[in-house]
Amino acid sequence: MADTLPRLDREGMRQIYEFAARWLGVEEEVSPSRVESHLSRLRWLWRRTLSVGGPADLLELSLHPDICARILREPGDIGRTEVSAALQAYRNFLQVMLPGREGERRMAAIEARLIPRPTKHWYEAERVAGGWTRAAGQPRRLLFFEDLLRLVEKAREGKQGERAQRDGTLIALLCSSPLRWGEIVNLRWEQLRWHEPRGDAAFGAWVRCRRRDTELLLPVHRRASDPLAVLYAVSERIMDRQPEGSVFRALRYPYLPLSYRDAKKIFDETLSRAELKATRQDLLAAYAYCLKTSYGYTIPDLREALGYSEVKHARLLLQTHDAWELNRKVDELGVPFNSESA
């Protein structure tokens, strides 16, 4: 038995990599990244099959549509989008690995056992795979400005020189400005306008950007504009002239801008060091709550400061914090909350 399992494992992997070789030979325009994505999904499906005691390889699995459909209907802790991608990868696998229309026939038997769905348009699938979905308007994670400060500290932790300054400034902009991911990664020095904050003024810089064919001037909190000014001074000293072009650059290729993938990697590593799970919107909600509580911003003020087109977007952003304040008020009262006593 100890010798059988390795052979089964090798056969399953052999089929997956044989599919990749055949697919590259059949379709010349298929990209390596798409092939790797398919391989990842097929490996997940194969491991899932083995975990439920199913067939040892994916071709054998296609002869058991009940087992395959059950795996796709009940995929465990994985999103519906990923399961749908695995279904598409398996469909391509069968079409490439089986002769004629045999792959289509086996796939039809599997899809007939998936989850029925009422359709409104002709292009919608009548049956879909399983997996969890994030409901629209789901409450966001509750973060506060202290969490944002902690993230900025963690972005610099264990780093020195230009890397520490660049990564700290990048995370500071994510935590203390209304700029979106693309606007931060593609930020250029020419977009910045500096403003010397006085007293308790919140903002130290403004960024000119376009949204919905409208030019906006968005404020940057001094917690982000201060490290941005330091980065400007360092770049000016290195170049011996006023900085131009991209604010964030790849250190190994200083003439190239920082890629979105590298910026996202910095963000993910910073969250991991801080032991937090958060999205860009979670950080933006914490920033907006800080403006509301520390600087007295109203919802209409937030709409303008965040660059939103409608007031409702600012209100929805603070939904989780509003619920937290309501719960805190209930705790202080010590009795069930009554709107008349508020």
Summary of the structure (lengths in Angstrom):
residues: 342
radius of gyration: 26.2
end to end distance: 70.2
largest distance: 76.3
contacts: 964
relative contact order: 0.08
helix: 59%
strand: 9%
